[in-house]
């Protein structure tokens, strides 16, 4: 299965998600949910990866998409989800430039 990470913002504009959808069933197989703070920073609130995609580095790939958007839009990321917190602590050289102080 080709893995395509998609991105959508919520209609109310206060957040969104990066996600992977099964092309046949349309089931969400992985997602990283964020909300936008008043200062424009993105809080990375929740990461969920189904058993189908476990072991494929999917959580990190989703966080990499968030980091790429933050760099492009000159925003900061606030790790809230325990997985993201651990990833930022483990790899400060990869995410230090976009992590909110």
GULUMDO-718859 format. One line per 10 residues: number of its first residue (from 1); their letters; for each residue x, y, z negated of C-alpha. Coordinates in steps of 0.1 Angstrom, whole numbers. Layout:
REM GULUMDO-718859
NUM) a) X:Y:Z; ...
This chain:
REM GULUMDO-718859
1) xxxxxxxxxx) 0:0:0; 13:34:9; 12:57:-21; -2:92:-13; -2:117:-42; -31:141:-38; -37:174:-55; -69:192:-65; -79:221:-86; -110:223:-106
11) xxxxxxxxxx) -138:245:-92; -137:268:-123; -100:274:-117; -87:265:-151; -68:234:-141; -67:203:-119; -49:171:-113; -25:152:-92; -38:117:-84; -35:85:-64
21) xxxxxxxxxx) -66:71:-49; -72:36:-36; -79:42:2; -105:15:3; -124:16:-30; -117:54:-37; -109:44:-73; -83:67:-90; -53:46:-97; -31:72:-113
31) xxxxxxxxxx) -35:108:-124; -18:137:-142; -43:163:-155; -34:198:-163; -50:230:-175; -39:266:-168; -31:288:-198; -38:325:-198; -1:332:-191; -2:311:-160
41) xxxxxxxxxx) 17:281:-175; 4:246:-168; -3:223:-197; 3:187:-187; -23:171:-208; -28:135:-197; -11:109:-176; -29:77:-167; -15:49:-145; -35:18:-137
51) xxxxxxxxxx) -20:-17:-139; -19:-18:-101; 7:9:-100; 27:1:-132; 64:-4:-126; 64:19:-95; 76:50:-114; 42:66:-107; 41:87:-139; 74:103:-131
61) xxxxxxxxxx) 64:108:-95; 33:127:-107; 53:149:-130; 77:156:-102; 48:169:-82; 39:192:-110; 75:204:-113; 76:211:-76; 45:232:-78; 58:251:-108
71) xxxxxxxxxx) 90:259:-90; 72:270:-59; 48:292:-78; 73:303:-104; 53:289:-133; 62:270:-164; 51:236:-176; 40:228:-211; 43:191:-219; 14:179:-241
81) xxxxxxxxxx) 9:143:-230; 32:120:-250; 46:105:-217; 55:139:-203; 70:151:-236; 92:120:-237; 102:124:-200; 111:161:-205; 132:151:-236; 149:123:-217
91) xxxxxxxxxx) 156:143:-186; 162:180:-195; 184:184:-165; 155:176:-142; 128:197:-159; 145:223:-181; 141:250:-155; 103:246:-155; 97:238:-191; 80:265:-211
101) x) 100:277:-241
